Amino acid sequence: MIFLYYFLWFGLAPIFARRYQETAFDSDIVYQAYLYLASSYTVLMLVAMMVEYTSETRSNFHLSSFSNIQVAQSKLLLMACVIIISFVLYIQMTGGVTHWQQNLDRAFLTRQGAGTWYLIFSLILPLFVFFIRLKYRGIFVLLSLMIVVLALSPFIGSKQKIIHYFLLIFATWIFCRKFNIRIALSVFMPAALLFVLGNYFRNASWMTLNDVLGYSLNYFDTLDSLLLVIKEKHYPLEVFSFFLPFNKFANLFTGQDAFFDISAYLTNMYFPTAWNIRATVQFPVEVDLFFSFGYWLGLIPLAVFIFVYSKIYVRMLYSNKVIYLFIWFNLFIYLMSHLRGGLILWTDFYMYPYLIIVYFMFKEVKYNVVPWTTKPI
């Protein structure tokens, strides 16, 4: 996953995306940016490989069998009711159905005032999708869940979340198979197709097929953002961005509107038009490390961060509790938010408590395990 992230954002995109057509890739600024990127990638991969390797020596790997999983019907019904109620209130508080019909491409960006209901909707929906797919395994349920996610995609808004929900539908299928090229393509290609189609349909009024690749890859803008910070000659500790997320709490008590992440801070500085509609240009974690630690010292907390994520992944492999799989898939996708934001995000303050709560709610749900003699990939 880490390799795919760096390949898309800093490998494929600079070659084909329109935003990089005028970039001088032989300049010192680009060399400095890629030095930062290569260092972060190396640290992430080495720590993840170390955790996985040392864990393999302690236990045999177990392949999961997701048959006869018992999920309380009352919990599924409760989740369905919460999703419907929160979704209805979310739509009503953002202008109603008519407003969404007339402004489908902008309504999500201007959803102020419905944050609580959107949060409940977007947190319970993936949990419901995951456990419904576990309990009912037929093709009808599979297709129904895919249609539901597609139908709700304008209201979900985030491309990352839409892909996340689709991955959850196929989570057990992915987990029960050894990783190989065929499995990787089976997961990556549908996700890529959804991403490209989403861009095409949103801009179908002017976009031709020749524009699809170049425009879609413009989404991978974090190299551009990193180059902007270096080009503007910012200095370490100019903004101690590591603590910015805590402004989210301070704002509640002071009534102020202080920035609570580095991407919002720099978007307001360099892209005020986007910030006026609360659209955010994402700046990579390397920017957060640069501002908070002068970059190089920041590799230490980055290593600790990926160490914890890797430990959770290993725990999932050696446990027969189904909820660990859900937690890992959430963190698997959420890692991208950190790589495109910072070591600490203000969303951490609800995401991690949410994962702890769902663990205790569903920790009794277990699947069968059978020994697998080969090592996990």
Salt bridges, closest charged atoms under 4 A:
ASP211 OD1 - ARG18 NH2 2.39
ASP221 OD1 - ARG340 NH2 3.55
ASP224 OD2 - ARG19 NH1 2.85
GLU238 OE2 - HIS234 ND1 2.83
ASP257 OD2 - ARG278 NH2 3.37
ASP348 OD1 - HIS338 NE2 3.26
GLU364 OE2 - LYS75 NZ 2.94
